[in-house]
Amino acid sequence: MPSLAQALEQASDLFITVPSALTVLLTREWFCARMAGDSESSPLADFSLVSFASLTLNGSAPGGLLRDRPMALLRFMHGQLWLVILLTIGVAYAAIKAPAPMSFSAGFSAVFLKQTWALFIINWIPLPPFDAASVYFAPFMQWKMFHALNLAFAIVVAVALSFSFWRIDFFTGNFLVQWLKLA
């Protein structure tokens, strides 16, 4: 049976990736609802667990905004705008603060920037379960079968993203981490 120290060491990446993924996804949900004027929206109720799990474990995920809500294009554009704002804040923080490599601040900044960049880039793919598909498939989003199909596609994408064939620096955001000297 592994000791507590070994278990904590194995789970140490989750101590950084979970808060970062929660920050990125929940603030994005909040911003989209706020900008779309959806006062009945609740970021916690609309939270996509598949997107959260994929972003936490793989570093990238479908956005989770693809659902039956008014103004699909506007929500998608606001979600992408929010990710650009988060990237700007993250890059500015890392450039001004210049955290020491191997510190918690550098690790969190690196994970935050990589997750935000990967979410921004991958959600431009215009196929379900990615968020750009909401522009093309908005008329079908009220169907229950479309929701089930979208969930199945999201699980398949989460599994596919766990393989290393897609992990080039542009998609994962490693170029940002190297440029800011966070790793």
MARBA-3410 file (N, C-alpha, C, O; in Angstrom, 1 decimal):
183
0.8,-1.2,0.0,0.0,0.0,0.0,0.9,1.2,0.0,1.8,1.4,0.8 ~ 0.7,2.2,-0.9,1.5,3.3,-1.0,1.3,4.3,0.2,0.2,4.4,0.7 ~ 2.4,4.9,0.6,2.3,5.8,1.7,1.6,7.1,1.2,1.4,7.3,0.0 ~ 1.2,7.9,2.2,0.5,9.2,1.9,1.4,10.1,1.0,0.9,10.8,0.1 ~ 2.7,10.1,1.3,3.7,10.9,0.5,3.7,10.5,-0.9,3.7,11.3,-1.8
3.7,9.2,-1.2,3.7,8.7,-2.5,2.4,9.0,-3.3,2.4,9.4,-4.4 ~ 1.3,8.9,-2.6,0.0,9.2,-3.1,-0.1,10.7,-3.5,-0.6,11.1,-4.5 ~ 0.4,11.6,-2.6,0.4,13.0,-2.8,1.3,13.4,-4.0,1.0,14.3,-4.8 ~ 2.4,12.7,-4.1,3.3,13.0,-5.2,2.7,12.6,-6.5,2.9,13.3,-7.5 ~ 2.0,11.5,-6.6,1.4,11.0,-7.8,0.2,11.9,-8.2,-0.1,12.1,-9.4
-0.4,12.5,-7.2,-1.6,13.4,-7.5,-1.2,14.9,-7.5,-2.1,15.7,-7.6 ~ 0.1,15.2,-7.5,0.5,16.6,-7.4,0.1,17.4,-8.6,-0.2,18.6,-8.4 ~ 0.1,16.8,-9.8,-0.4,17.6,-11.0,-1.8,18.0,-10.8,-2.2,19.0,-11.3 ~ -2.6,17.1,-10.2,-4.0,17.5,-10.1,-4.3,18.7,-9.1,-5.3,19.4,-9.3 ~ -3.3,18.9,-8.2,-3.4,20.1,-7.3,-3.3,21.4,-8.1,-3.7,22.5,-7.6
-2.7,21.3,-9.3,-2.6,22.5,-10.1,-3.6,22.5,-11.3,-4.3,23.6,-11.5 ~ -3.9,21.4,-11.9,-4.7,21.3,-13.1,-6.2,21.5,-12.7,-7.0,22.1,-13.5 ~ -6.6,21.0,-11.6,-8.1,21.1,-11.2,-8.5,22.5,-10.9,-9.5,23.0,-11.5 ~ -7.8,23.3,-10.1,-8.2,24.7,-9.9,-8.1,25.5,-11.2,-8.9,26.4,-11.4 ~ -7.1,25.2,-12.0,-6.9,26.0,-13.3,-8.1,25.7,-14.2,-8.7,26.6,-14.8
-8.5,24.4,-14.3,-9.6,24.1,-15.2,-10.9,24.6,-14.7,-11.8,25.1,-15.4 ~ -11.1,24.6,-13.4,-12.3,25.2,-12.8,-12.4,26.7,-13.0,-13.4,27.3,-13.4 ~ -11.2,27.4,-12.9,-11.2,28.8,-13.1,-11.5,29.1,-14.6,-12.3,30.0,-14.9 ~ -10.9,28.4,-15.5,-11.1,28.7,-16.9,-12.6,28.4,-17.3,-13.2,29.3,-17.9 ~ -13.1,27.2,-17.0,-14.4,26.9,-17.5,-15.6,27.6,-16.7,-16.5,28.0,-17.4
-15.5,27.8,-15.4,-16.5,28.4,-14.7,-16.6,29.9,-15.0,-17.7,30.5,-15.2 ~ -15.4,30.6,-15.1,-15.5,32.0,-15.5,-16.0,32.2,-16.9,-16.6,33.2,-17.2 ~ -15.7,31.3,-17.8,-16.1,31.3,-19.2,-17.7,31.2,-19.2,-18.3,31.9,-19.9 ~ -18.2,30.2,-18.5,-19.6,30.1,-18.4,-20.3,31.4,-17.8,-21.3,31.8,-18.4 ~ -19.7,31.9,-16.8,-20.3,33.1,-16.2,-20.2,34.3,-17.2,-21.2,35.0,-17.4
-19.1,34.5,-17.9,-19.0,35.5,-18.9,-20.0,35.4,-20.0,-20.6,36.4,-20.4 ~ -20.1,34.2,-20.5,-21.0,34.0,-21.7,-22.5,34.3,-21.2,-23.2,34.9,-22.0 ~ -22.9,33.8,-20.1,-24.2,34.1,-19.6,-24.4,35.6,-19.3,-25.5,36.1,-19.7 ~ -23.4,36.2,-18.8,-23.5,37.7,-18.5,-23.6,38.5,-19.7,-24.5,39.4,-19.8 ~ -22.8,38.2,-20.7,-22.8,39.0,-21.9,-24.0,38.7,-22.8,-24.4,39.6,-23.6
-24.5,37.5,-22.7,-25.7,37.1,-23.5,-27.0,37.6,-22.8,-28.1,37.5,-23.4 ~ -26.9,38.2,-21.6,-28.0,38.6,-20.9,-28.9,37.5,-20.4,-30.1,37.7,-20.2 ~ -28.4,36.4,-20.1,-29.1,35.2,-19.7,-29.1,35.2,-18.2,-28.2,34.6,-17.5 ~ -30.1,35.9,-17.6,-30.1,36.0,-16.1,-30.5,34.7,-15.4,-30.3,34.5,-14.2 ~ -31.1,33.8,-16.1,-31.5,32.5,-15.6,-30.4,31.5,-15.6,-30.6,30.4,-15.1
-29.3,31.8,-16.2,-28.2,30.8,-16.4,-27.5,30.7,-15.0,-27.3,31.7,-14.3 ~ -27.0,29.5,-14.8,-26.2,29.2,-13.6,-25.0,28.5,-14.0,-25.0,27.4,-14.5 ~ -23.8,29.1,-13.8,-22.6,28.5,-14.3,-22.3,27.1,-13.7,-21.8,26.2,-14.4 ~ -22.8,26.8,-12.5,-22.6,25.5,-11.9,-23.6,24.5,-12.5,-23.2,23.3,-12.7 ~ -24.8,24.9,-12.8,-25.8,24.0,-13.3,-25.4,23.7,-14.8,-25.7,22.6,-15.3
-24.8,24.6,-15.5,-24.5,24.4,-16.9,-23.1,23.9,-17.1,-22.7,23.7,-18.3 ~ -22.4,23.6,-16.0,-21.0,23.1,-16.1,-20.9,21.8,-16.7,-21.7,20.8,-16.4 ~ -20.0,21.6,-17.7,-19.8,20.4,-18.4,-18.7,19.5,-17.7,-17.6,19.9,-17.8 ~ -19.1,18.4,-17.1,-18.2,17.6,-16.4,-17.2,16.9,-17.4,-16.0,16.6,-17.0 ~ -17.7,16.6,-18.6,-16.8,15.9,-19.6,-15.7,16.9,-20.0,-14.5,16.5,-20.1
-16.1,18.1,-20.2,-15.1,19.2,-20.6,-14.1,19.4,-19.4,-12.9,19.5,-19.6 ~ -14.6,19.4,-18.2,-13.7,19.6,-17.0,-12.8,18.4,-16.9,-11.6,18.7,-16.7 ~ -13.3,17.2,-17.0,-12.4,16.1,-16.9,-11.3,16.0,-18.0,-10.2,15.7,-17.7 ~ -11.7,16.3,-19.2,-10.8,16.3,-20.3,-9.7,17.4,-20.1,-8.6,17.2,-20.4 ~ -10.2,18.6,-19.8,-9.2,19.7,-19.6,-8.3,19.4,-18.4,-7.1,19.8,-18.5
-8.8,18.8,-17.4,-7.9,18.5,-16.2,-6.9,17.4,-16.5,-5.7,17.5,-16.2 ~ -7.3,16.4,-17.2,-6.5,15.2,-17.4,-5.7,15.3,-18.7,-4.5,14.8,-18.7 ~ -6.2,15.9,-19.7,-5.5,16.0,-21.0,-4.9,17.3,-21.4,-4.1,17.4,-22.3 ~ -5.4,18.4,-20.7,-4.9,19.7,-21.1,-5.7,20.4,-22.2,-5.4,21.5,-22.5 ~ -6.7,19.7,-22.7,-7.5,20.3,-23.8,-8.9,19.6,-23.7,-9.0,18.5,-23.1
-9.9,20.3,-24.3,-11.2,19.8,-24.2,-12.1,20.5,-25.1,-11.9,21.6,-25.5 ~ -13.3,19.9,-25.5,-14.3,20.6,-26.1,-14.9,21.6,-25.1,-14.9,21.3,-23.9 ~ -15.4,22.7,-25.5,-15.7,23.8,-24.6,-16.9,23.5,-23.7,-17.0,24.0,-22.6 ~ -17.9,22.8,-24.1,-19.1,22.5,-23.3,-20.2,23.5,-23.4,-21.2,23.5,-22.7 ~ -20.1,24.5,-24.4,-21.1,25.5,-24.5,-22.2,25.1,-25.5,-23.2,25.8,-25.7
-22.0,23.9,-26.1,-22.9,23.5,-27.2,-24.2,22.9,-26.5,-24.2,21.7,-26.2 ~ -25.2,23.7,-26.4,-26.5,23.2,-25.8,-27.6,24.2,-26.2,-27.3,25.2,-26.9 ~ -28.8,23.9,-25.9,-29.9,24.6,-26.3,-30.0,25.9,-25.5,-30.7,26.0,-24.5 ~ -29.4,27.0,-26.0,-29.5,28.3,-25.5,-29.7,29.3,-26.6,-29.3,29.0,-27.7 ~ -30.3,30.4,-26.3,-30.5,31.4,-27.4,-29.1,32.0,-27.7,-28.2,32.1,-26.9
-29.0,32.5,-28.9,-27.9,33.3,-29.4,-26.6,32.4,-29.4,-25.6,32.8,-28.7 ~ -26.6,31.3,-30.1,-25.5,30.4,-30.1,-24.2,31.0,-30.6,-23.1,30.9,-30.0 ~ -24.3,31.8,-31.7,-23.1,32.4,-32.2,-22.5,33.4,-31.3,-21.3,33.5,-31.1 ~ -23.4,34.2,-30.7,-23.0,35.2,-29.7,-22.3,34.6,-28.5,-21.3,35.1,-28.0 ~ -22.9,33.5,-28.0,-22.3,32.8,-26.8,-20.9,32.2,-27.2,-20.0,32.3,-26.4
-20.8,31.7,-28.4,-19.5,31.2,-28.9,-18.4,32.3,-28.9,-17.3,32.1,-28.4 ~ -18.8,33.4,-29.5,-17.9,34.5,-29.7,-17.5,35.1,-28.3,-16.3,35.4,-28.1 ~ -18.4,35.2,-27.4,-18.1,35.7,-26.1,-17.2,34.7,-25.3,-16.3,35.1,-24.6 ~ -17.5,33.4,-25.5,-16.6,32.4,-24.9,-15.2,32.5,-25.4,-14.2,32.4,-24.6 ~ -15.0,32.7,-26.7,-13.7,32.8,-27.3,-13.0,34.2,-26.8,-11.8,34.2,-26.6
-13.8,35.2,-26.7,-13.3,36.5,-26.3,-12.8,36.4,-24.8,-11.8,36.9,-24.5 ~ -13.6,35.7,-24.0,-13.1,35.5,-22.6,-11.8,34.7,-22.5,-11.0,35.0,-21.7 ~ -11.6,33.7,-23.4,-10.4,33.0,-23.4,-9.2,33.9,-23.8,-8.1,33.7,-23.3 ~ -9.5,34.8,-24.7,-8.4,35.8,-25.1,-8.1,36.7,-23.9,-6.9,37.0,-23.7 ~ -9.1,37.1,-23.2,-8.9,37.9,-22.0,-8.1,37.2,-21.0,-7.1,37.7,-20.4
-8.4,35.9,-20.7,-7.7,35.1,-19.8,-6.2,34.9,-20.2,-5.3,34.9,-19.4 ~ -6.0,34.7,-21.5,-4.7,34.6,-22.0,-3.9,35.8,-21.8,-2.7,35.8,-21.4 ~ -4.5,37.0,-22.1,-3.8,38.2,-21.9,-3.4,38.5,-20.4,-2.3,38.9,-20.1 ~ -4.4,38.1,-19.5,-4.1,38.3,-18.1,-2.9,37.3,-17.7,-2.0,37.7,-17.0 ~ -3.0,36.1,-18.2,-2.0,35.1,-17.8,-0.6,35.5,-18.3,0.4,35.3,-17.6
-0.5,35.9,-19.6,0.8,36.3,-20.2,1.3,37.6,-19.5,2.5,37.7,-19.2 ~ 0.4,38.5,-19.2,0.8,39.8,-18.5,1.4,39.4,-17.1,2.4,40.0,-16.7 ~ 0.7,38.5,-16.4,1.1,38.1,-15.1,2.5,37.5,-15.1,3.4,37.8,-14.4 ~ 2.7,36.5,-16.0,3.9,35.8,-16.1,5.0,36.7,-16.6,6.2,36.6,-16.2 ~ 4.7,37.7,-17.5,5.8,38.6,-18.0,6.2,39.6,-16.9,7.4,39.9,-16.7
5.2,40.1,-16.1,5.5,41.1,-15.1,6.1,40.4,-13.8,7.2,40.9,-13.3 ~ 5.5,39.4,-13.4,6.0,38.7,-12.2,7.2,37.9,-12.4,8.1,37.8,-11.5 ~ 7.4,37.3,-13.6,8.5,36.4,-13.9,8.8,35.4,-12.7,9.8,35.4,-12.1 ~ 7.8,34.5,-12.5,8.0,33.5,-11.4,9.2,32.6,-11.6,9.5,32.3,-12.8 ~ 9.8,32.2,-10.6,10.9,31.3,-10.6,10.5,30.0,-11.1,9.5,29.5,-10.7
11.3,29.4,-12.1,10.9,28.0,-12.5,10.8,27.1,-11.4,11.5,27.2,-10.4 ~ 9.9,26.1,-11.5,9.7,25.1,-10.5,8.9,25.6,-9.3,8.8,24.9,-8.3 ~ 8.5,26.8,-9.3,7.7,27.4,-8.2,6.2,27.1,-8.5,5.8,26.8,-9.6 ~ 5.4,27.2,-7.4,3.9,27.0,-7.6,3.4,28.0,-8.6,2.5,27.7,-9.4 ~ 3.8,29.2,-8.5,3.3,30.3,-9.3,3.6,30.0,-10.8,2.8,30.3,-11.7
4.8,29.6,-11.1,5.2,29.2,-12.4,4.4,28.0,-12.9,4.0,28.0,-14.1 ~ 4.3,27.0,-12.1,3.5,25.8,-12.5,2.1,26.1,-12.8,1.5,25.7,-13.8 ~ 1.4,26.9,-11.9,0.0,27.3,-12.1,-0.1,28.1,-13.4,-1.0,27.9,-14.1 ~ 0.8,29.1,-13.5,0.7,29.9,-14.7,0.9,29.1,-16.0,0.2,29.4,-17.0 ~ 1.8,28.2,-16.0,2.0,27.3,-17.2,0.8,26.5,-17.5,0.4,26.4,-18.6
0.2,25.9,-16.5,-1.0,25.0,-16.7,-2.1,25.9,-17.2,-2.9,25.5,-18.1 ~ -2.3,27.0,-16.5,-3.4,28.0,-16.8,-3.3,28.4,-18.3,-4.3,28.4,-19.0 ~ -2.1,28.8,-18.7,-1.9,29.3,-20.1,-2.1,28.2,-21.1,-2.7,28.4,-22.1 ~ -1.6,27.0,-20.8,-1.7,25.9,-21.7,-3.2,25.4,-21.8,-3.7,25.2,-23.0 ~ -3.9,25.4,-20.7,-5.3,25.0,-20.8,-6.2,26.0,-21.5,-7.0,25.7,-22.4
-5.9,27.3,-21.3,-6.7,28.3,-21.9,-6.4,28.4,-23.4,-7.3,28.5,-24.2 ~ -5.1,28.3,-23.8,-4.8,28.3,-25.2,-5.4,27.1,-25.9,-6.0,27.2,-27.0 ~ -5.3,25.9,-25.4,-5.8,24.7,-26.0,-7.3,24.7,-26.1,-7.8,24.3,-27.2 ~ -8.0,25.2,-25.1,-9.4,25.4,-25.2,-9.8,26.4,-26.3,-10.8,26.2,-27.0 ~ -9.1,27.5,-26.4,-9.3,28.5,-27.4,-9.1,27.9,-28.8,-10.0,28.1,-29.7
-8.0,27.2,-29.1,-7.7,26.7,-30.4,-8.7,25.6,-30.8,-9.2,25.6,-31.9 ~ -8.9,24.6,-29.9,-9.6,23.4,-30.3,-11.1,23.7,-30.5,-11.7,23.0,-31.3 ~ -11.6,24.7,-29.9,-13.0,25.0,-30.1,-13.4,25.7,-31.3,-14.6,26.0,-31.5 ~ -12.5,26.0,-32.2,-12.8,26.6,-33.5,-13.1,25.5,-34.5,-13.6,25.8,-35.6 ~ -13.0,24.2,-34.1,-13.4,23.2,-35.0,-14.9,23.1,-35.1,-15.6,23.0,-34.1
-15.4,23.2,-36.4,-16.9,23.4,-36.5,-17.7,22.1,-36.5,-18.6,21.9,-37.3 ~ -17.3,21.1,-35.7,-18.0,19.9,-35.5,-18.4,19.6,-34.1,-17.6,20.0,-33.2 ~ -19.5,19.0,-33.8,-19.8,18.7,-32.4,-18.8,17.8,-31.9,-18.3,16.9,-32.6 ~ -18.4,17.9,-30.7,-18.8,18.6,-29.5,-18.1,20.0,-29.3,-18.3,20.6,-28.3 ~ -17.4,20.4,-30.3,-16.7,21.7,-30.2,-17.6,22.9,-30.3,-18.6,22.8,-31.0
-17.3,24.0,-29.7,-18.2,25.1,-29.6,-18.5,25.8,-30.9,-19.6,26.3,-31.0 ~ -17.6,25.8,-31.9,-17.9,26.4,-33.2,-19.1,25.7,-33.9,-19.7,26.3,-34.7 ~ -19.4,24.5,-33.5,-20.5,23.7,-34.1,-21.8,24.4,-33.8,-22.8,24.1,-34.5 ~ -21.9,25.1,-32.7,-23.1,25.7,-32.3,-23.6,26.7,-33.3,-24.8,26.9,-33.5 ~ -22.7,27.3,-34.1,-23.1,28.2,-35.2,-23.8,27.5,-36.3,-24.8,28.0,-36.8
-23.4,26.3,-36.6,-23.9,25.5,-37.7,-25.1,24.6,-37.3,-26.0,24.4,-38.1 ~ -25.1,24.1,-36.1,-26.1,23.2,-35.6,-27.1,23.8,-34.7,-27.8,23.0,-34.0 ~ -27.2,25.1,-34.6,-28.2,25.7,-33.7,-29.6,25.2,-33.9,-30.3,25.0,-32.8 ~ -30.1,25.0,-35.1,-31.5,24.5,-35.2,-31.7,23.1,-34.6,-32.9,22.8,-34.3 ~ -30.7,22.3,-34.5,-30.8,21.0,-34.0,-30.6,20.8,-32.5,-30.8,19.7,-31.9
-30.2,21.9,-31.9,-29.8,21.8,-30.5,-30.9,21.5,-29.5,-30.7,21.0,-28.4 ~ -32.2,21.7,-29.9,-33.3,21.5,-29.0,-33.7,20.0,-29.0,-34.5,19.6,-28.1 ~ -33.2,19.2,-29.9,-33.5,17.8,-29.9,-32.7,17.0,-28.9,-31.5,17.3,-28.7 ~ -33.4,16.2,-28.2,-32.8,15.3,-27.1,-31.7,14.4,-27.7,-30.7,14.2,-27.1 ~ -32.0,13.9,-28.9,-31.0,13.0,-29.6,-29.7,13.7,-29.9,-28.6,13.2,-29.8
-29.8,15.0,-30.3,-28.6,15.8,-30.6,-27.8,16.0,-29.3,-26.6,15.9,-29.3 ~ -28.4,16.2,-28.2,-27.7,16.3,-26.9,-27.0,15.0,-26.5,-25.9,15.1,-26.1 ~ -27.7,13.9,-26.7,-27.1,12.6,-26.4,-25.9,12.3,-27.3,-24.8,11.8,-26.9 ~ -26.1,12.7,-28.6,-25.0,12.5,-29.6,-23.8,13.4,-29.3,-22.6,13.0,-29.4 ~ -24.1,14.6,-28.9,-23.0,15.5,-28.5,-22.2,15.0,-27.3,-21.0,15.2,-27.3
-22.9,14.5,-26.3,-22.3,14.0,-25.1,-21.4,12.8,-25.5,-20.3,12.6,-25.0 ~ -21.9,11.9,-26.4,-21.1,10.8,-26.8,-19.9,11.2,-27.6,-18.8,10.7,-27.4 ~ -20.0,12.2,-28.5,-18.9,12.8,-29.2,-17.9,13.4,-28.2,-16.7,13.3,-28.4 ~ -18.4,14.1,-27.2,-17.5,14.7,-26.2,-16.6,13.6,-25.4,-15.5,13.9,-25.2 ~ -17.2,12.5,-25.1,-16.5,11.4,-24.4,-15.5,10.8,-25.4,-14.3,10.6,-25.0
-15.8,10.6,-26.6,-14.9,10.1,-27.6,-13.7,11.1,-27.8,-12.5,10.7,-27.8 ~ -14.0,12.4,-27.9,-12.9,13.4,-28.0,-12.1,13.4,-26.8,-10.8,13.5,-26.9 ~ -12.6,13.3,-25.6,-11.8,13.3,-24.4,-10.9,12.1,-24.3,-9.7,12.3,-23.9 ~ -11.3,11.0,-24.8,-10.4,9.8,-24.9,-9.4,10.0,-25.9,-8.2,9.7,-25.7 ~ -9.8,10.5,-27.1,-8.8,10.8,-28.2,-7.8,11.8,-27.8,-6.6,11.7,-28.2
-8.1,12.8,-27.0,-7.2,13.8,-26.6,-6.1,13.3,-25.6,-5.1,13.9,-25.4 ~ -6.4,12.1,-25.1,-5.4,11.5,-24.1,-4.2,10.9,-24.8,-3.2,10.6,-24.2 ~ -4.4,10.7,-26.1,-3.2,10.1,-26.9,-2.3,11.3,-27.3,-2.7,12.4,-27.4 ~ -1.1,11.0,-27.6,-0.1,12.0,-27.8,0.1,12.5,-29.2,0.9,13.3,-29.5 ~ -0.7,11.9,-30.2,-0.5,12.3,-31.6,-0.8,13.8,-31.9,-0.3,14.3,-32.8
-1.7,14.4,-31.1,-2.1,15.8,-31.3,-1.2,16.8,-30.5,-1.4,18.0,-30.7 ~ -0.3,16.4,-29.7,0.3,17.2,-28.7,1.5,18.0,-29.3,2.7,17.8,-28.9 ~ 1.3,18.8,-30.3,2.3,19.6,-30.9,2.3,21.0,-30.1,1.2,21.3,-29.6 ~ 3.3,21.7,-30.1,3.4,22.9,-29.3,2.3,23.9,-29.6,1.9,24.6,-28.7 ~ 1.9,24.0,-30.8,0.9,25.0,-31.2,-0.5,24.7,-30.5,-1.1,25.6,-30.0
-0.9,23.4,-30.5,-2.1,23.1,-30.0,-2.1,23.0,-28.4,-3.2,23.3,-27.8 ~ -1.0,22.7,-27.8,-1.0,22.6,-26.4,-0.6,23.9,-25.7,-0.8,24.0,-24.5 ~ -0.1,24.9,-26.4,0.3,26.1,-25.7,1.7,26.1,-25.1,2.1,27.0,-24.4 ~ 2.5,25.0,-25.4,3.8,24.9,-24.9,4.7,26.1,-25.4,5.7,26.4,-24.7 ~ 4.4,26.6,-26.6,5.2,27.7,-27.0,5.1,28.9,-26.1,6.0,29.7,-26.0
3.9,29.1,-25.5,3.7,30.2,-24.6,4.6,30.0,-23.3,5.2,31.0,-22.8 ~ 4.6,28.8,-22.8,5.3,28.5,-21.6,6.8,28.6,-21.9,7.5,29.1,-21.0 ~ 7.3,28.2,-23.0,8.7,28.3,-23.3,9.1,29.8,-23.6,10.1,30.2,-23.1 ~ 8.2,30.5,-24.2,8.5,32.0,-24.5,8.6,32.8,-23.2,9.4,33.6,-23.0 ~ 7.7,32.4,-22.2,7.7,33.1,-20.9,8.7,32.5,-19.9,8.8,33.0,-18.8
9.3,31.4,-20.3,10.3,30.8,-19.5,9.7,30.3,-18.1,10.3,30.5,-17.1 ~ 8.5,29.7,-18.2,7.9,29.2,-17.0,8.2,27.7,-16.7,8.0,27.2,-15.6 ~ 8.8,27.0,-17.7,9.1,25.6,-17.5,10.6,25.4,-17.6,11.1,24.3,-17.4
END
